[in-house]
Amino acid sequence: MSVLQELAAALGYAFVRQALLAAVVVGTVCAVMGSFLLVRRWALLGDAISHAVLPGVAIAFLLGWPYVVGALVTGLLTALGIGAVERHTRLKQDAAMGLLFITAFALGLAIISRIRSPVDLFHVLFGNVLAVSRGDLVLTAVSGAVVVGTIALLYKELLLWAFDPVMAESVGLPVRRLHYLMLLLTSLTIVAALQAVGIVLVVAMLIAPPATAAMFSDRLHRLILGAVLVGVLTAVTGFWLAYVFDIASGATMVLVGAGFFALAALFAPRRGVVVRALRRRQAAAQARLDDYLKALFAEEAEAPTPVAALAARVHDAPAAATAVVRQLARLGLVTETPHGVQLTATGRRAAAQRVRTHRLWERFLVDRAGMPWDQVHQAADRLEHVAPRRLTEELARTVGPQATDPHGAPIPTAEGEVARPAEEHLLSELQPEQEGTVTRVEDEDPDVLRLLEATGLVPGRRVRLVRPEPDGVRVAVGDGEIAIPRRVARSVYVMPGR
Amino acid sequence: MTPAGAATPAPAATPAVEVTNLSVTYDSHPVLLGVSVQVGPGEVVGVVGPNGAGKSTLFRALVGLVPLTTGTVRLLGGPVERGRRWVAYLPQREALDWDFPVVVWDAVLMGRFPHLPWGRRPGAADRAVAARALEALGIADLRDRHIGELSGGQQQRVLLARALAQEARVLLLDEPFIGVDAATEATILALLPRLRAEGRTVLVVDHDLVRVRETYDRVLLLNQRLVAAGPPAAVLTEELLRATYAGRLAPLEAMVGAEGTEGGP
């Protein structure tokens, strides 16, 4: 007999149908209540109340009352007790709860073990949906209906209470009463779920389906609907697994619920771990491609750039560089030749776009955000990769018509055209007494940039080489003369002329 | 904005906010001592004072969130219980759980809840009010965004839009300019004259003395006691600021020095 046939046959039994119905109700009620526990960060409170229900069940049996009454009373007493302990001692809320619910739980265990009751301890603790009687089912359905009905009726008030208790109280909602109402409903939910999952495991049914739905939903009512869907699916699947493999039903339901949550946490489209990791990797890979394009663009070479030189420029290992270059070639952005790499026309346009974005960010950071010019290169490097592409033209409008970035490098146009200065020399290569105007400076090293700013060697300034010196050059800027180390002099570009 | 010297509307016959001899004590530490102040409809008032001066506590006392040790608070000419649903208290932004599953629209629509009976959902008229509030704050295009995805400035606008949706007659804004972008600051500043013209009462906790000078009709200097209340030009003197910031002068001197206070030494 196949599994499906077995399941179909099982539905012929009244007790199976009853159990299935109970599972559906429990899945629904726990999901609705649990959604509020989750968003109000009350998960631990649900756990505390559920454990504290045990002595209630035991005492109710001692007194010959229906166990529901006992469960409800102790559940509520615990909720009140937690509040009292919290107000009157210096214990933090989690410590207060932990102490209280374990004490109550131990009390319940003590009573049940002493009276050797017909209350099956295992069932109360861990649930057995297959043992649900008709009376149990009615009880589950009625408590469930009260919980879901109340929440549906007061949805607006509860939403405000859960999201913004301060506003709720300040506009006059009776937040204390709502608080206790929710504690009562939590107790009631636990009573409804007692037979199916048991008091130890019920918190998982309260939290797992809403937590799963939360991976997909931005709005509370959608979260609740999703949680109900997941909760019912969890309960029913758990039930069949329990039936077919003869396992405790509480355990199978919790395991299935945890399984759904794990799947959602991994694969949810926006918040899932896998998707986020993929997106990060993709972004990092894209940033790397961009860096290579910019480096090639900066070489401004008619001749191909050797891969080793390119690798050095982007601070990458040559082997890694080879892989990236191959990828760029596949994308049609570069051509590989035996002598190195060269941008294609498409690649040049793409590179110009990246450079444009970078230089506009630098301009923005200096002009608008007031950042010192020695820090903007690194900041722009990060921003250009994380900011959406369409921001580029927005930036261009914000900074206004600007020919160059703060370091004097030309900003390519939106079409990818870039103005090349007619003639540029490194400051270190000027002849003695040769004069010129600083056109641009290398922007990567903050130390160099600070030094340049301090000496006045910034784009637009006139400069004259006085004489070369052993470790650098002596130059005249403004009214003064100053010795510049070679490393710094090699960062400054000058257009010679009067 | 408003010229600082513009005639301050004298508190009208029924003040919107009326505080008499208010004292609040936390764990036997006095936070507010004998504060009395009246604010009329259409007044935009800045509240200035050092940290721990009781500015937030004053706001919380106005909406009945803290028990009063002495004194009375009246809102819109009646007891707090009657007036509070017309009051929007915006705590500092961090007070809210921005991970909560609501989108901008849901949060703004909550402004309508105080006016709806228990169990009644917002109707078409409520949605229209909320939609206008979104427009007024320039966040209509963020309607369906989750609140956690917004910038600090956008979150502040959501809270203000919610207060507009509430059609609040008294707005209590606790440091609305902290951590917001320039555009949001401009939006809030542009909103204030509109609220004034509509006869609403606005109290704003603000630390920026330059902005305080330019923006508010009246300024309350608070440090447990009400040190002074009056038009900015009369109140923002070095002497009164010293009295307000007593014992915490270092940051003040920087502020006063930077802007050149009238009535300086």
Interface residues (C-beta under 8 A of the other chain):
Chain A: V39 R41 L153 L154 Y155 K156 E157 L159 L160 A162 F163 D164 V166 M167 E169 S170 V171 G172 A214 S217 D218 R219 L220 R222 L223
Chain B: V63 G64 L65 E81 R84 R85 V87 Y89 P91 A95 L96 D97 F100 P101 V102 V103 D106 A107 M110 F113 P114 L116 W118 G119 R120 R121 P122 H146 Q166
